[in-house]
Amino acid sequence: MPSLGVPSEGRRIQVRHVRCIAASHPMSAEPCRDAAGRTRLRWLPVFLGFAAVFAASCVQGQKASDTGDPGMPFGPSSIGVQPLAYQQDVKPIFDRDCLSCHGARRAAGNYSVETYTATMAGQRPGDASSSVVVDCSPGGSMYRYFSGDAVTGATIVFRWMVYYNGQQSR
């Protein structure tokens, strides 16, 4: 048998592989004893596994309690989480920042924001790849024309078209 070679009162300690003497089933809860009569707990890992599965099954999901601005999609903004509509939220932004180039007289790019119908022409409500969403997003061709907080303006347009399907009024 292999020995460790560490003297203990003049004797060498021998290391033995411990085997179960009792002919019990490995999954039984009956303790197994080694040659020296010490108890080996073969069932302990099985018990701990079942306990972990049981504890995990008791966990229940809860609704989120945080109702603040999630910062989607362009980062936190000052608009919060209120529902958005064209008349109340989007038209004032378009009138202030877009109407001078995209009005009835001068519809640059053949696109007008003068009325709801004209604004929705060619758009796909609920689709983030709609041209008004892409052009007003950070990096889009019209993003630089937002006055004031451009992130808030871009977020309003995005949420209005994608989350609220371009609704006209609330």
Steps between C-alpha positions, in 0.01 A plus 500: 500500500621853433625693797534871560837470667405732785616362829251486783656369816741296297241345272409571145139595416347291230232635269223262402217537259181484700236265374163425640481167681122476514338381182251786491366674195687825418176700504374364830474723804667229707850611602796314363788408730863468405747239635562704816126524572470870412175607336511619139207706385448389142149646487602854601573631144172350379309662786662839438416478129132429573495781758641748246243400237218527755617843621528627141147385421363705788628829360223703338537782250381844598402795287758776476453770759718749314277705274753771424648576161683188381716712271384325186610515233750787511572537870315673786294800400265743668177362351433226754268215407172674410311393186589703192282632218558714190283801594619541859865390481644467149338787307650771728848357435443475124349851489798646686784308334380355168217706351725767349644245255226234499187720479229526235683764293838338513487125560872417493558141397134489395402455869272732697431514874226762474211260576465159660403345165802652325732391784373139487529475120739215419558411867449158661358541852666266747809461280831642622629507143240758393672794332386758757645286781829433322546864393420639847718249691850590617720480193200550271493777243244716691623442857731803492206733436331430833526807720555465872526144630541298178497165685156576642368604156638184338361284781154655469489438124628143544256407777208667326554310174623165639331453839181699441465415129495864393168574671347834415362603838448362849 
